[in-house]
Amino acid sequence: MSKIVFDVGYLEERLLAAAAILCFEKHKRPDYPHVEKTYSNVSVLSSWWYIEKTLMLVVPALRIILDFYKEAKAKLEYRYNEVEKGLDYREACNKIIHALDICPEKVDGYLTGLVFLKGKKNNKTWDAEIDLNKFIANSLYILVQYDENWAISSRNGDAF
């Protein structure tokens, strides 16, 4: 059976860059005076833009990977069981994909890593909170497993 083959390295690079931005945002705050002045001018808007675009690119691919594991009845391990307030990883992916509004939490003008999502399903509105630090850690953990599992990733030559 032929499957989609993802460039796992590219997806990992995007996620690692997003994680670095979140880490940098934390250390950009005034209570971390050792950060170089050059980097302290990176705007929250450009940081959030990159993170949001990364989510839009990576999350659909991750949802497909989750479906591959489900179809193969293969076990997938997670770094964190919940990414925030009762949401498991799959639900968090669905919320990100179907959200009509995604808003990052900012404290004193800096990103915290928490995002608020709103959407609609069957004429009912929903909202959710996701800790992007946990979500990104889970995403990277899943990509490593996918890359190493040739039966799931179809890297044994069957895909093309």
Phi, psi and omega in degrees: 000132181273139179231167174288135176252122182265149172277087185300321180301317179294316179298318178297318179300315179298315180294319179295322177295318178297318178296320179295321178297315179298319178296317180295320178302317180298318184274357178276344184297156181302335180283002174239076187289350185281354181289135181299142181299328182303318185274344185288350180270357177297124187282150176298324180298315180290326176296311181295322180303313181296315181297315181297316179295324177297315178300316181295330179278316191273321187299317176301322177296319179295322178297322177295318178299318177301319178295322177301315180294319179296315180299320181277357184054038180262148181277136178239130181262149180240147176289318178235134180288325177239140176264347170169136172038060174083357178274126171275176187299315181298316178297321179297318176301313180299319180297317180296315182296318187262001181296139174269339180214129176235121184232124179281146174281135177235136174238123183054033177085007182241144178292138180261340184104351178266135176237147177250130182239146175226147178197188181223139173217126182052047179062015175247134178276149177226158172220156183210158174237137179228133174275107184295331178298314178291320181297315180294319177300315177298317182299314179296320179298318179292317180297322177297315179298317180298314182296327182274343183262094185294331179295326180274316186278354179060032180274011181271012177099352182285338188286325183233000000 
